């Protein structure tokens, strides 16, 4: 259970970082 929560948390953080990179590149 804990491992699954950690992976989901990391996936959300990675997606957030990718969104920032995409927005930064478009600007």
CHARMM-style PDB file with segment names, atoms N, HN, CA, C and O in Angstrom:
ATOM      1  N   UNK     1       0.847  -1.211   0.000  1.00  0.00      PROA
ATOM      2  CA  UNK     1       0.000   0.000   0.000  1.00  0.00      PROA
ATOM      3  C   UNK     1       0.874   1.249   0.000  1.00  0.00      PROA
ATOM      4  O   UNK     1       0.670   2.164  -0.798  1.00  0.00      PROA
ATOM      5  N   UNK     2       1.852   1.273   0.907  1.00  0.00      PROA
ATOM      6  HN  UNK     2       2.017   0.530   1.555  1.00  0.00      PROA
ATOM      7  CA  UNK     2       2.704   2.468   1.000  1.00  0.00      PROA
ATOM      8  C   UNK     2       3.473   2.682  -0.300  1.00  0.00      PROA
ATOM      9  O   UNK     2       3.603   3.810  -0.776  1.00  0.00      PROA
ATOM     10  N   UNK     3       3.983   1.586  -0.871  1.00  0.00      PROA
ATOM     11  HN  UNK     3       3.877   0.669  -0.484  1.00  0.00      PROA
ATOM     12  CA  UNK     3       4.739   1.709  -2.126  1.00  0.00      PROA
ATOM     13  C   UNK     3       3.875   2.282  -3.230  1.00  0.00      PROA
ATOM     14  O   UNK     3       4.335   3.105  -4.022  1.00  0.00      PROA
ATOM     15  N   UNK     4       2.619   1.849  -3.286  1.00  0.00      PROA
ATOM     16  HN  UNK     4       2.245   1.181  -2.643  1.00  0.00      PROA
ATOM     17  CA  UNK     4       1.710   2.354  -4.329  1.00  0.00      PROA
ATOM     18  C   UNK     4       1.471   3.844  -4.134  1.00  0.00      PROA
ATOM     19  O   UNK     4       1.452   4.607  -5.100  1.00  0.00      PROA
ATOM     20  N   UNK     5       1.286   4.259  -2.879  1.00  0.00      PROA
ATOM     21  HN  UNK     5       1.300   3.639  -2.094  1.00  0.00      PROA
ATOM     22  CA  UNK     5       1.053   5.688  -2.611  1.00  0.00      PROA
ATOM     23  C   UNK     5       2.276   6.510  -3.001  1.00  0.00      PROA
ATOM     24  O   UNK     5       2.147   7.604  -3.549  1.00  0.00      PROA
ATOM     25  N   UNK     6       3.463   5.979  -2.717  1.00  0.00      PROA
ATOM     26  HN  UNK     6       3.568   5.089  -2.272  1.00  0.00      PROA
ATOM     27  CA  UNK     6       4.700   6.699  -3.060  1.00  0.00      PROA
ATOM     28  C   UNK     6       4.832   6.842  -4.568  1.00  0.00      PROA
ATOM     29  O   UNK     6       5.194   7.910  -5.062  1.00  0.00      PROA
ATOM     30  N   UNK     7       4.539   5.769  -5.306  1.00  0.00      PROA
ATOM     31  HN  UNK     7       4.245   4.901  -4.905  1.00  0.00      PROA
ATOM     32  CA  UNK     7       4.662   5.830  -6.768  1.00  0.00      PROA
ATOM     33  C   UNK     7       3.675   6.836  -7.346  1.00  0.00      PROA
ATOM     34  O   UNK     7       4.011   7.584  -8.263  1.00  0.00      PROA
ATOM     35  N   UNK     8       2.453   6.854  -6.808  1.00  0.00      PROA
ATOM     36  HN  UNK     8       2.179   6.246  -6.062  1.00  0.00      PROA
ATOM     37  CA  UNK     8       1.448   7.816  -7.291  1.00  0.00      PROA
ATOM     38  C   UNK     8       1.913   9.233  -6.990  1.00  0.00      PROA
ATOM     39  O   UNK     8       1.787  10.125  -7.829  1.00  0.00      PROA
ATOM     40  N   UNK     9       2.457   9.440  -5.779  1.00  0.00      PROA
ATOM     41  HN  UNK     9       2.560   8.715  -5.098  1.00  0.00      PROA
ATOM     42  CA  UNK     9       2.944  10.770  -5.392  1.00  0.00      PROA
ATOM     43  C   UNK     9       4.068  11.223  -6.322  1.00  0.00      PROA
ATOM     44  O   UNK     9       4.092  12.374  -6.759  1.00  0.00      PROA
ATOM     45  N   UNK    10       5.006  10.309  -6.624  1.00  0.00      PROA
ATOM     46  HN  UNK    10       4.987   9.375  -6.269  1.00  0.00      PROA
ATOM     47  CA  UNK    10       6.120  10.648  -7.512  1.00  0.00      PROA
ATOM     48  C   UNK    10       5.615  10.934  -8.921  1.00  0.00      PROA
ATOM     49  O   UNK    10       6.109  11.847  -9.582  1.00  0.00      PROA
ATOM     50  N   UNK    11       4.633  10.157  -9.387  1.00  0.00      PROA
ATOM     51  HN  UNK    11       4.232   9.415  -8.850  1.00  0.00      PROA
ATOM     52  CA  UNK    11       4.085  10.374 -10.730  1.00  0.00      PROA
ATOM     53  C   UNK    11       3.442  11.748 -10.827  1.00  0.00      PROA
ATOM     54  O   UNK    11       3.590  12.432 -11.840  1.00  0.00      PROA
ATOM     55  N   UNK    12       2.725  12.161  -9.780  1.00  0.00      PROA
ATOM     56  HN  UNK    12       2.604  11.606  -8.957  1.00  0.00      PROA
ATOM     57  CA  UNK    12       2.087  13.487  -9.783  1.00  0.00      PROA
ATOM     58  C   UNK    12       3.164  14.568  -9.810  1.00  0.00      PROA
ATOM     59  O   UNK    12       3.038  15.551 -10.541  1.00  0.00      PROA
ATOM     60  N   UNK    13       4.226  14.391  -9.015  1.00  0.00      PROA
ATOM     61  HN  UNK    13       4.328  13.593  -8.422  1.00  0.00      PROA
ATOM     62  CA  UNK    13       5.300  15.382  -8.977  1.00  0.00      PROA
ATOM     63  C   UNK    13       6.008  15.458 -10.327  1.00  0.00      PROA
ATOM     64  O   UNK    13       6.310  16.554 -10.798  1.00  0.00      PROA
ATOM     65  N   UNK    14       6.277  14.314 -10.959  1.00  0.00      PROA
ATOM     66  HN  UNK    14       6.032  13.424 -10.577  1.00  0.00      PROA
ATOM     67  CA  UNK    14       6.939  14.307 -12.266  1.00  0.00      PROA
ATOM     68  C   UNK    14       6.066  14.990 -13.308  1.00  0.00      PROA
ATOM     69  O   UNK    14       6.563  15.769 -14.121  1.00  0.00      PROA
ATOM     70  N   UNK    15       4.763  14.703 -13.288  1.00  0.00      PROA
ATOM     71  HN  UNK    15       4.359  14.070 -12.627  1.00  0.00      PROA
ATOM     72  CA  UNK    15       3.846  15.334 -14.234  1.00  0.00      PROA
ATOM     73  C   UNK    15       3.817  16.835 -14.027  1.00  0.00      PROA
ATOM     74  O   UNK    15       3.755  17.600 -14.990  1.00  0.00      PROA
ATOM     75  N   UNK    16       3.863  17.265 -12.752  1.00  0.00      PROA
ATOM     76  HN  UNK    16       3.913  16.644 -11.970  1.00  0.00      PROA
ATOM     77  CA  UNK    16       3.845  18.700 -12.448  1.00  0.00      PROA
ATOM     78  C   UNK    16       5.106  19.364 -12.988  1.00  0.00      PROA
ATOM     79  O   UNK    16       5.041  20.450 -13.564  1.00  0.00      PROA
ATOM     80  N   UNK    17       6.261  18.708 -12.802  1.00  0.00      PROA
ATOM     81  HN  UNK    17       6.314  17.826 -12.335  1.00  0.00      PROA
ATOM     82  CA  UNK    17       7.528  19.258 -13.299  1.00  0.00      PROA
ATOM     83  C   UNK    17       7.517  19.331 -14.825  1.00  0.00      PROA
ATOM     84  O   UNK    17       7.995  20.308 -15.401  1.00  0.00      PROA
ATOM     85  N   UNK    18       6.979  18.314 -15.474  1.00  0.00      PROA
ATOM     86  HN  UNK    18       6.591  17.521 -15.006  1.00  0.00      PROA
ATOM     87  CA  UNK    18       6.916  18.303 -16.943  1.00  0.00      PROA
ATOM     88  C   UNK    18       6.022  19.438 -17.428  1.00  0.00      PROA
ATOM     89  O   UNK    18       6.336  20.092 -18.422  1.00  0.00      PROA
ATOM     90  N   UNK    19       4.897  19.680 -16.725  1.00  0.00      PROA
ATOM     91  HN  UNK    19       4.642  19.148 -15.917  1.00  0.00      PROA
ATOM     92  CA  UNK    19       4.001  20.778 -17.107  1.00  0.00      PROA
ATOM     93  C   UNK    19       4.741  22.105 -17.004  1.00  0.00      PROA
ATOM     94  O   UNK    19       4.585  22.966 -17.870  1.00  0.00      PROA
ATOM     95  N   UNK    20       5.548  22.284 -15.954  1.00  0.00      PROA
ATOM     96  HN  UNK    20       5.675  21.585 -15.251  1.00  0.00      PROA
ATOM     97  CA  UNK    20       6.303  23.532 -15.785  1.00  0.00      PROA
ATOM     98  C   UNK    20       7.298  23.687 -16.934  1.00  0.00      PROA
ATOM     99  O   UNK    20       7.459  24.783 -17.471  1.00  0.00      PROA
ATOM    100  N   UNK    21       7.970  22.590 -17.314  1.00  0.00      PROA
ATOM    101  HN  UNK    21       7.840  21.699 -16.877  1.00  0.00      PROA
ATOM    102  CA  UNK    21       8.941  22.656 -18.410  1.00  0.00      PROA
ATOM    103  C   UNK    21       8.251  23.009 -19.719  1.00  0.00      PROA
ATOM    104  O   UNK    21       8.770  23.808 -20.498  1.00  0.00      PROA
ATOM    105  N   UNK    22       7.075  22.413 -19.970  1.00  0.00      PROA
ATOM    106  HN  UNK    22       6.653  21.764 -19.337  1.00  0.00      PROA
ATOM    107  CA  UNK    22       6.349  22.687 -21.220  1.00  0.00      PROA
ATOM    108  C   UNK    22       5.914  24.147 -21.252  1.00  0.00      PROA
ATOM    109  O   UNK    22       6.074  24.818 -22.271  1.00  0.00      PROA
ATOM    110  N   UNK    23       5.365  24.644 -20.148  1.00  0.00      PROA
ATOM    111  HN  UNK    23       5.235  24.099 -19.319  1.00  0.00      PROA
ATOM    112  CA  UNK    23       4.924  26.044 -20.088  1.00  0.00      PROA
ATOM    113  C   UNK    23       6.122  26.970 -20.256  1.00  0.00      PROA
ATOM    114  O   UNK    23       6.028  27.984 -20.948  1.00  0.00      PROA
ATOM    115  N   UNK    24       7.243  26.634 -19.632  1.00  0.00      PROA
ATOM    116  HN  UNK    24       7.320  25.811 -19.070  1.00  0.00      PROA
ATOM    117  CA  UNK    24       8.449  27.460 -19.749  1.00  0.00      PROA
ATOM    118  C   UNK    24       8.948  27.498 -21.184  1.00  0.00      PROA
ATOM    119  O   UNK    24       9.417  28.538 -21.649  1.00  0.00      PROA
ATOM    120  N   UNK    25       8.852  26.378 -21.893  1.00  0.00      PROA
ATOM    121  HN  UNK    25       8.471  25.534 -21.516  1.00  0.00      PROA
ATOM    122  CA  UNK    25       9.308  26.330 -23.283  1.00  0.00      PROA
ATOM    123  C   UNK    25       8.376  27.121 -24.194  1.00  0.00      PROA
ATOM    124  O   UNK    25       8.833  27.750 -25.148  1.00  0.00      PROA
ATOM    125  N   UNK    26       7.057  27.097 -23.909  1.00  0.00      PROA
ATOM    126  HN  UNK    26       6.685  26.585 -23.134  1.00  0.00      PROA
ATOM    127  CA  UNK    26       6.110  27.819 -24.757  1.00  0.00      PROA
ATOM    128  C   UNK    26       6.279  29.322 -24.565  1.00  0.00      PROA
ATOM    129  O   UNK    26       6.098  30.103 -25.500  1.00  0.00      PROA
ATOM    130  N   UNK    27       6.631  29.722 -23.330  1.00  0.00      PROA
ATOM    131  HN  UNK    27       6.778  29.088 -22.571  1.00  0.00      PROA
ATOM    132  CA  UNK    27       6.834  31.162 -23.083  1.00  0.00      PROA
ATOM    133  C   UNK    27       8.202  31.542 -23.636  1.00  0.00      PROA
ATOM    134  OT1 UNK    27       8.603  32.703 -23.548  1.00  0.00      PROA
TER     135      UNK     27
END
